[in-house]
Amino acid sequence: MSDHTFEDAYARVRGRHDDRSWFALSPREITDSIYQEIRAIDRERLTQATMGFSPMALAAE
């Protein structure tokens, strides 16, 4: 099984913007937003793992 963390993060970030606002973002803004979303996904996974759900690998691993 492969890790889809980046794809999930991209989809979440892209879903927050309509086409006009998405294309108005700089590459740096997009990168920063995706990075922050990856961190949020990692936190969610860590929280689930500590609450007794099946553990998943973190993106940083």
C-alpha positions in Angstrom: 0.0 0.0 0.0 1.4 3.4 -0.9 1.0 6.6 1.1 -1.2 9.2 -0.5 -0.5 12.0 1.9 0.6 14.5 -0.7 -2.4 13.8 -2.9 -4.7 14.1 0.1 -3.1 17.4 1.1 -3.2 18.8 -2.4 -6.9 17.9 -2.8 -7.8 19.5 0.5 -5.9 22.7 -0.3 -7.2 22.8 -3.9 -10.7 22.3 -2.7 -10.6 25.5 -0.7 -10.1 27.6 -3.8 -12.1 28.3 -6.9 -10.1 28.5 -10.1 -9.6 32.2 -10.1 -8.2 32.3 -6.5 -6.1 29.2 -7.1 -4.4 30.6 -10.1 -3.8 33.9 -8.3 -1.6 32.1 -5.7 2.1 32.1 -6.1 3.9 28.8 -6.2 5.3 29.6 -2.7 1.8 30.1 -1.3 0.6 26.8 -2.8 3.7 25.0 -1.5 3.3 26.5 2.0 -0.4 25.6 2.1 0.2 22.0 1.0 3.0 21.7 3.6 0.7 22.9 6.3 -2.0 20.5 5.2 0.5 17.6 5.3 1.4 18.6 8.9 -2.4 18.6 9.7 -2.8 15.1 8.2 0.2 13.9 10.3 -1.4 15.3 13.5 -4.7 13.6 12.6 -3.0 10.3 12.1 -1.1 10.6 15.3 -4.3 11.5 17.2 -6.0 8.4 15.7 -3.1 6.2 16.6 -3.0 7.3 20.2 -6.8 6.9 20.5 -6.6 3.2 19.7 -7.2 3.3 15.9 -4.8 1.3 13.7 -1.5 3.2 13.4 -0.6 4.7 10.1 2.8 5.8 8.9 3.4 9.6 9.1 4.4 11.4 6.0 7.8 12.3 7.5 8.7 8.6 7.8 
